[in-house]
Amino acid sequence: MKTSLDFLTFSLLIKINILNSKNEDEALKIGFKIANSLLVKTAFYGSDANWGRILAAAGAAGVKFNPVKVEIKLGKYILFKNGMPVKFSEKVLKKYLMQKEVELFFKVNTGKKNISIYTSDLTESYIKINAHYRT
């Protein structure tokens, strides 16, 4: 069945919520590092609740934070808390990630600033379109 999004080169719209950050600048750095990570995008495309890729992207943002204070959630499902992965059902998370829109919550817990940004997964269509582009 065709939808209004069929012409786009993504299959999943992802709202990334960076919560309890020290300030807006740090929240944006973390948020955009996660949003632009090709490994995070491909994990989302594969319906893989890969908290490690999310945490690694955030860690590469150049912002100091303590992973022990971080909490990572997809929708209502906690993936990572108190510096440790949390047991979750891969089957349930896969089903959640197969929707058209999902939410990621990344609690930094260094302050009170919250921001939200949007990104998408990375699909084969995107790669095919851009592989043929020449400068």
Z-matrix of the N, CA and C atoms (Angstrom, degrees):
N
C 1 1.445
C 2 1.528 1 109.39
N 3 1.300 2 116.79 1 129.62
C 4 1.454 3 122.16 2 179.96
C 5 1.525 4 110.58 3 -79.06
N 6 1.348 5 114.61 4 142.76
C 7 1.463 6 120.36 5 174.96
C 8 1.516 7 108.11 6 -122.60
N 9 1.315 8 115.99 7 173.62
C 10 1.464 9 119.93 8 179.66
C 11 1.526 10 111.75 9 -69.16
N 12 1.338 11 118.28 10 -12.85
C 13 1.456 12 121.48 11 -179.60
C 14 1.526 13 113.01 12 -95.07
N 15 1.331 14 118.48 13 0.90
C 16 1.458 15 121.36 14 -173.97
C 17 1.523 16 114.11 15 -61.56
N 18 1.314 17 118.10 16 -24.86
C 19 1.453 18 120.32 17 -179.26
C 20 1.528 19 112.44 18 -79.14
N 21 1.316 20 117.19 19 -12.05
C 22 1.451 21 121.19 20 -178.00
C 23 1.524 22 111.27 21 -83.46
N 24 1.310 23 116.38 22 162.22
C 25 1.461 24 120.65 23 -177.37
C 26 1.522 25 111.77 24 -102.49
N 27 1.316 26 116.30 25 32.25
C 28 1.455 27 119.72 26 173.38
C 29 1.515 28 108.19 27 -139.37
N 30 1.316 29 115.02 28 158.49
C 31 1.453 30 119.04 29 179.81
C 32 1.519 31 112.16 30 -113.42
N 33 1.341 32 116.64 31 -9.82
C 34 1.462 33 120.46 32 -174.32
C 35 1.521 34 110.30 33 -140.05
N 36 1.318 35 116.64 34 128.30
C 37 1.461 36 122.58 35 173.36
C 38 1.520 37 107.16 36 -96.91
N 39 1.328 38 116.64 37 127.80
C 40 1.458 39 122.35 38 -174.50
C 41 1.526 40 109.37 39 -119.31
N 42 1.321 41 116.02 40 121.74
C 43 1.468 42 121.23 41 173.14
C 44 1.522 43 106.69 42 -95.01
N 45 1.321 44 116.36 43 121.14
C 46 1.459 45 122.14 44 -179.77
C 47 1.524 46 107.95 45 -104.44
N 48 1.311 47 115.71 46 120.99
C 49 1.458 48 122.68 47 178.91
C 50 1.522 49 108.54 48 -108.72
N 51 1.319 50 116.35 49 115.99
C 52 1.463 51 121.51 50 174.44
C 53 1.526 52 105.47 51 -99.04
N 54 1.321 53 115.01 52 119.59
C 55 1.464 54 120.54 53 -171.84
C 56 1.527 55 111.69 54 -117.56
N 57 1.320 56 114.49 55 146.13
C 58 1.472 57 122.69 56 174.06
C 59 1.527 58 112.77 57 56.35
N 60 1.321 59 115.05 58 44.66
C 61 1.463 60 120.84 59 177.15
C 62 1.529 61 109.17 60 -88.13
N 63 1.326 62 115.68 61 160.70
C 64 1.463 63 121.31 62 -179.21
C 65 1.530 64 111.61 63 -61.26
N 66 1.344 65 116.48 64 -43.10
C 67 1.461 66 120.88 65 179.97
C 68 1.530 67 109.51 66 -158.10
N 69 1.324 68 116.44 67 173.65
C 70 1.461 69 120.97 68 -176.85
C 71 1.523 70 112.34 69 -63.40
N 72 1.330 71 117.27 70 -40.82
C 73 1.460 72 120.81 71 -179.23
C 74 1.534 73 111.22 72 -58.65
N 75 1.326 74 116.59 73 -47.01
C 76 1.458 75 120.14 74 179.93
C 77 1.527 76 111.19 75 -66.85
N 78 1.325 77 117.07 76 -39.39
C 79 1.468 78 120.65 77 178.39
C 80 1.527 79 110.58 78 -62.33
N 81 1.320 80 117.02 79 -43.42
C 82 1.462 81 120.84 80 179.40
C 83 1.529 82 111.83 81 -65.71
N 84 1.323 83 117.15 82 -40.31
C 85 1.468 84 120.24 83 178.27
C 86 1.527 85 110.51 84 -60.40
N 87 1.320 86 116.55 85 -46.80
C 88 1.465 87 120.70 86 179.33
C 89 1.524 88 110.12 87 -65.26
N 90 1.331 89 116.14 88 -47.83
C 91 1.463 90 120.76 89 -177.72
C 92 1.518 91 113.11 90 -59.64
N 93 1.320 92 116.97 91 -46.29
C 94 1.464 93 119.67 92 -178.47
C 95 1.532 94 111.96 93 -72.81
N 96 1.323 95 117.57 94 -29.87
C 97 1.462 96 119.11 95 176.42
C 98 1.531 97 109.97 96 -65.95
N 99 1.331 98 116.75 97 -41.27
C 100 1.466 99 120.82 98 176.10
C 101 1.524 100 109.91 99 -66.74
N 102 1.328 101 116.34 100 -47.71
C 103 1.472 102 121.86 101 -176.19
C 104 1.516 103 113.04 102 -61.41
N 105 1.326 104 117.25 103 -32.78
C 106 1.460 105 121.22 104 -176.14
C 107 1.521 106 113.91 105 -98.16
N 108 1.312 107 117.34 106 0.88
C 109 1.460 108 120.50 107 -179.53
C 110 1.531 109 110.20 108 -71.95
N 111 1.326 110 116.07 109 120.78
C 112 1.463 111 120.27 110 178.05
C 113 1.525 112 111.14 111 -64.84
N 114 1.321 113 117.65 112 -33.74
C 115 1.459 114 120.20 113 178.02
C 116 1.528 115 111.65 114 -68.18
N 117 1.320 116 117.00 115 -39.38
C 118 1.470 117 120.46 116 176.29
C 119 1.528 118 109.44 117 -65.44
N 120 1.326 119 116.88 118 -45.55
C 121 1.462 120 120.87 119 -179.16
C 122 1.535 121 111.80 120 -61.04
N 123 1.313 122 117.21 121 -41.12
C 124 1.466 123 119.10 122 179.91
C 125 1.524 124 110.94 123 -71.86
N 126 1.321 125 117.86 124 -33.42
C 127 1.473 126 120.04 125 175.26
C 128 1.529 127 109.85 126 -62.32
N 129 1.320 128 116.65 127 -43.14
C 130 1.468 129 120.03 128 177.67
C 131 1.527 130 110.59 129 -62.69
N 132 1.326 131 116.96 130 -41.95
C 133 1.461 132 119.54 131 178.83
C 134 1.529 133 111.26 132 -60.21
N 135 1.327 134 116.48 133 -36.62
C 136 1.454 135 121.39 134 178.86
C 137 1.518 136 114.02 135 -84.77
N 138 1.337 137 116.86 136 9.30
C 139 1.472 138 122.33 137 -177.90
C 140 1.523 139 111.08 138 53.21
N 141 1.334 140 115.62 139 41.33
C 142 1.462 141 123.09 140 -178.32
C 143 1.527 142 109.17 141 -106.16
N 144 1.320 143 117.41 142 115.99
C 145 1.466 144 122.48 143 179.37
C 146 1.528 145 109.31 144 -78.14
N 147 1.312 146 116.55 145 67.33
C 148 1.456 147 122.89 146 -172.04
C 149 1.528 148 110.59 147 -90.06
N 150 1.324 149 116.41 148 85.74
C 151 1.464 150 121.75 149 -179.06
C 152 1.533 151 110.88 150 -62.19
N 153 1.329 152 117.89 151 -29.52
C 154 1.459 153 121.33 152 -178.92
C 155 1.518 154 112.44 153 -63.01
N 156 1.318 155 116.38 154 -40.53
C 157 1.471 156 119.70 155 178.03
C 158 1.525 157 110.92 156 -67.37
N 159 1.317 158 116.49 157 -37.11
C 160 1.467 159 121.14 158 178.87
C 161 1.523 160 110.12 159 -65.98
N 162 1.321 161 116.52 160 -48.39
C 163 1.459 162 121.19 161 -179.58
C 164 1.532 163 110.61 162 -64.64
N 165 1.324 164 118.16 163 -39.83
C 166 1.464 165 121.63 164 178.83
C 167 1.528 166 110.99 165 -63.93
N 168 1.330 167 116.79 166 -41.43
C 169 1.470 168 119.76 167 178.13
C 170 1.523 169 110.04 168 -63.09
N 171 1.324 170 117.00 169 -45.52
C 172 1.464 171 120.59 170 178.72
C 173 1.525 172 110.80 171 -60.88
N 174 1.314 173 116.24 172 -40.55
C 175 1.460 174 120.80 173 179.27
C 176 1.514 175 113.68 174 -64.91
N 177 1.320 176 116.80 175 -23.27
C 178 1.468 177 121.46 176 179.22
C 179 1.530 178 112.53 177 -88.44
N 180 1.326 179 117.15 178 4.57
C 181 1.472 180 121.31 179 -176.23
C 182 1.520 181 113.52 180 -79.33
N 183 1.326 182 118.12 181 -8.02
C 184 1.459 183 120.19 182 -179.50
C 185 1.521 184 113.08 183 78.95
N 186 1.321 185 116.65 184 21.20
C 187 1.463 186 122.42 185 -179.79
C 188 1.524 187 107.79 186 -115.06
N 189 1.334 188 116.42 187 132.65
C 190 1.460 189 119.77 188 178.38
C 191 1.527 190 109.87 189 -79.19
N 192 1.330 191 115.27 190 125.73
C 193 1.455 192 120.95 191 171.67
C 194 1.517 193 108.14 192 -153.04
N 195 1.302 194 116.02 193 160.63
C 196 1.454 195 121.98 194 -178.59
C 197 1.525 196 109.13 195 -99.66
N 198 1.334 197 118.90 196 114.76
C 199 1.465 198 120.94 197 -179.35
C 200 1.530 199 113.78 198 -57.02
N 201 1.320 200 116.68 199 -24.25
C 202 1.467 201 119.93 200 178.74
C 203 1.532 202 110.58 201 -66.85
N 204 1.326 203 117.07 202 -26.38
C 205 1.465 204 121.23 203 179.75
C 206 1.529 205 112.84 204 -88.76
N 207 1.324 206 117.65 205 -11.21
C 208 1.464 207 122.41 206 -174.40
C 209 1.527 208 111.26 207 -77.01
N 210 1.338 209 114.70 208 143.36
C 211 1.469 210 121.41 209 170.16
C 212 1.524 211 107.27 210 -128.82
N 213 1.333 212 116.62 211 131.76
C 214 1.461 213 122.20 212 178.44
C 215 1.516 214 107.91 213 -119.67
N 216 1.350 215 115.10 214 127.59
C 217 1.459 216 120.99 215 178.13
C 218 1.518 217 110.01 216 -130.87
N 219 1.308 218 116.27 217 146.70
C 220 1.460 219 122.96 218 167.66
C 221 1.523 220 105.15 219 -113.29
N 222 1.333 221 115.72 220 114.20
C 223 1.452 222 118.90 221 -173.07
C 224 1.514 223 108.58 222 59.42
N 225 1.311 224 117.12 223 -127.82
C 226 1.467 225 121.23 224 -179.94
C 227 1.530 226 112.57 225 -93.38
N 228 1.321 227 117.54 226 4.01
C 229 1.457 228 122.06 227 -173.16
C 230 1.535 229 111.36 228 -98.52
N 231 1.318 230 116.68 229 119.35
C 232 1.463 231 122.05 230 179.54
C 233 1.532 232 108.93 231 -80.58
N 234 1.339 233 115.69 232 130.29
C 235 1.460 234 122.24 233 179.00
C 236 1.523 235 112.70 234 -106.19
N 237 1.344 236 115.59 235 -32.83
C 238 1.455 237 120.98 236 -172.19
C 239 1.520 238 108.48 237 -148.59
N 240 1.344 239 116.89 238 132.29
C 241 1.463 240 120.86 239 -179.54
C 242 1.528 241 109.08 240 -159.03
N 243 1.336 242 115.86 241 144.59
C 244 1.466 243 121.84 242 178.02
C 245 1.537 244 112.60 243 56.04
N 246 1.333 245 116.23 244 36.58
C 247 1.451 246 121.09 245 176.93
C 248 1.518 247 115.08 246 76.82
N 249 1.317 248 116.93 247 11.45
C 250 1.469 249 121.12 248 -175.69
C 251 1.531 250 110.80 249 -138.14
N 252 1.336 251 116.89 250 147.85
C 253 1.464 252 118.55 251 171.23
C 254 1.529 253 109.69 252 -66.57
N 255 1.315 254 115.28 253 148.17
C 256 1.461 255 122.42 254 178.20
C 257 1.521 256 107.83 255 -105.82
N 258 1.315 257 116.59 256 138.30
C 259 1.463 258 119.93 257 177.92
C 260 1.522 259 109.63 258 -61.80
N 261 1.331 260 115.69 259 132.66
C 262 1.463 261 120.67 260 177.27
C 263 1.514 262 108.71 261 -146.98
N 264 1.308 263 114.79 262 162.35
C 265 1.462 264 120.57 263 178.97
C 266 1.525 265 109.43 264 -85.69
N 267 1.327 266 116.64 265 114.38
C 268 1.467 267 119.44 266 177.80
C 269 1.522 268 110.97 267 -61.78
N 270 1.316 269 116.82 268 -34.51
C 271 1.465 270 121.02 269 179.19
C 272 1.535 271 110.88 270 -62.88
N 273 1.321 272 116.59 271 -44.69
C 274 1.471 273 121.18 272 179.55
C 275 1.524 274 110.36 273 -65.66
N 276 1.346 275 116.49 274 -44.76
C 277 1.468 276 119.89 275 -179.50
C 278 1.517 277 111.83 276 -66.94
N 279 1.321 278 117.68 277 -37.31
C 280 1.468 279 120.76 278 177.32
C 281 1.523 280 109.75 279 -60.68
N 282 1.326 281 116.52 280 -43.42
C 283 1.463 282 120.65 281 178.21
C 284 1.524 283 110.49 282 -62.39
N 285 1.333 284 117.23 283 -43.33
C 286 1.463 285 121.16 284 177.77
C 287 1.528 286 110.52 285 -60.16
N 288 1.325 287 116.98 286 -43.83
C 289 1.461 288 121.19 287 -177.00
C 290 1.526 289 113.79 288 -74.39
N 291 1.302 290 118.03 289 -7.54
C 292 1.462 291 121.17 290 178.48
C 293 1.530 292 112.09 291 -90.54
N 294 1.328 293 117.31 292 3.63
C 295 1.457 294 121.39 293 174.58
C 296 1.538 295 109.53 294 -74.72
N 297 1.299 296 117.60 295 175.00
C 298 1.467 297 121.31 296 177.55
C 299 1.531 298 112.40 297 -81.03
N 300 1.352 299 116.50 298 -26.60
C 301 1.463 300 121.38 299 -179.29
C 302 1.520 301 109.30 300 -137.84
N 303 1.340 302 116.54 301 137.08
C 304 1.460 303 121.82 302 177.47
C 305 1.528 304 109.28 303 -137.90
N 306 1.340 305 114.89 304 165.73
C 307 1.462 306 120.38 305 176.97
C 308 1.511 307 110.86 306 -123.37
N 309 1.320 308 114.74 307 136.26
C 310 1.453 309 123.28 308 173.95
C 311 1.529 310 107.12 309 -111.43
N 312 1.321 311 116.09 310 132.00
C 313 1.461 312 122.08 311 176.72
C 314 1.522 313 108.12 312 -116.16
N 315 1.331 314 116.25 313 122.49
C 316 1.455 315 122.46 314 178.86
C 317 1.519 316 106.91 315 -121.08
N 318 1.323 317 116.46 316 101.33
C 319 1.470 318 121.96 317 179.26
C 320 1.522 319 108.55 318 -89.69
N 321 1.327 320 115.18 319 115.63
C 322 1.458 321 121.22 320 179.84
C 323 1.527 322 109.97 321 -82.80
N 324 1.330 323 115.94 322 -38.22
C 325 1.471 324 123.23 323 178.63
C 326 1.526 325 113.29 324 61.62
N 327 1.354 326 114.61 325 45.33
C 328 1.463 327 120.36 326 174.44
C 329 1.529 328 111.40 327 -118.39
N 330 1.332 329 117.11 328 -3.57
C 331 1.461 330 121.35 329 -177.80
C 332 1.510 331 111.10 330 -173.74
N 333 1.340 332 115.63 331 -149.45
C 334 1.467 333 120.38 332 -174.90
C 335 1.529 334 114.35 333 -124.37
N 336 1.322 335 118.04 334 5.46
C 337 1.471 336 120.57 335 -176.68
C 338 1.524 337 110.77 336 -85.13
N 339 1.348 338 115.37 337 132.91
C 340 1.464 339 122.32 338 177.48
C 341 1.524 340 109.31 339 -122.60
N 342 1.334 341 116.29 340 139.72
C 343 1.462 342 121.06 341 174.21
C 344 1.526 343 108.74 342 -139.75
N 345 1.312 344 115.24 343 160.62
C 346 1.468 345 121.16 344 174.05
C 347 1.516 346 108.30 345 -133.07
N 348 1.330 347 116.00 346 138.38
C 349 1.459 348 121.98 347 173.85
C 350 1.523 349 107.97 348 -136.80
N 351 1.311 350 115.64 349 163.29
C 352 1.460 351 120.65 350 -178.92
C 353 1.516 352 110.59 351 -116.39
N 354 1.316 353 114.61 352 147.82
C 355 1.457 354 121.83 353 173.72
C 356 1.522 355 107.31 354 -147.34
N 357 1.306 356 115.48 355 -172.08
C 358 1.460 357 120.14 356 178.56
C 359 1.522 358 108.72 357 -142.41
N 360 1.317 359 115.02 358 171.57
C 361 1.455 360 118.83 359 174.18
C 362 1.535 361 108.81 360 -77.54
N 363 1.314 362 116.78 361 179.78
C 364 1.461 363 122.67 362 179.61
C 365 1.522 364 106.96 363 -119.40
N 366 1.311 365 116.13 364 119.11
C 367 1.462 366 119.96 365 -173.83
C 368 1.523 367 111.86 366 -111.08
N 369 1.322 368 115.31 367 169.62
C 370 1.460 369 121.23 368 176.35
C 371 1.530 370 110.95 369 -62.39
N 372 1.340 371 116.35 370 -34.36
C 373 1.478 372 119.92 371 178.69
C 374 1.522 373 110.19 372 -60.75
N 375 1.319 374 117.01 373 -43.97
C 376 1.460 375 121.31 374 179.14
C 377 1.529 376 110.13 375 -59.62
N 378 1.313 377 116.03 376 -46.06
C 379 1.461 378 120.70 377 -178.81
C 380 1.526 379 110.26 378 -63.30
N 381 1.331 380 117.70 379 -45.02
C 382 1.466 381 121.43 380 -179.74
C 383 1.518 382 111.62 381 -61.35
N 384 1.339 383 116.59 382 -45.56
C 385 1.466 384 120.53 383 -179.85
C 386 1.528 385 110.18 384 -60.58
N 387 1.325 386 116.39 385 -47.14
C 388 1.457 387 120.23 386 -175.57
C 389 1.514 388 114.24 387 -79.61
N 390 1.320 389 118.10 388 -19.27
C 391 1.463 390 121.02 389 176.34
C 392 1.523 391 111.09 390 -69.82
N 393 1.308 392 117.43 391 -25.04
C 394 1.462 393 121.66 392 -178.63
C 395 1.530 394 113.09 393 -93.27
N 396 1.315 395 116.44 394 -4.82
C 397 1.461 396 121.56 395 179.28
C 398 1.518 397 109.17 396 -79.81
N 399 1.296 398 117.20 397 129.43
C 400 1.466 399 121.60 398 178.82
C 401 1.522 400 109.67 399 -122.94
N 402 1.320 401 115.06 400 145.08
C 403 1.470 402 119.45 401 176.92
C 404 1.499 403 110.77 402 -99.82
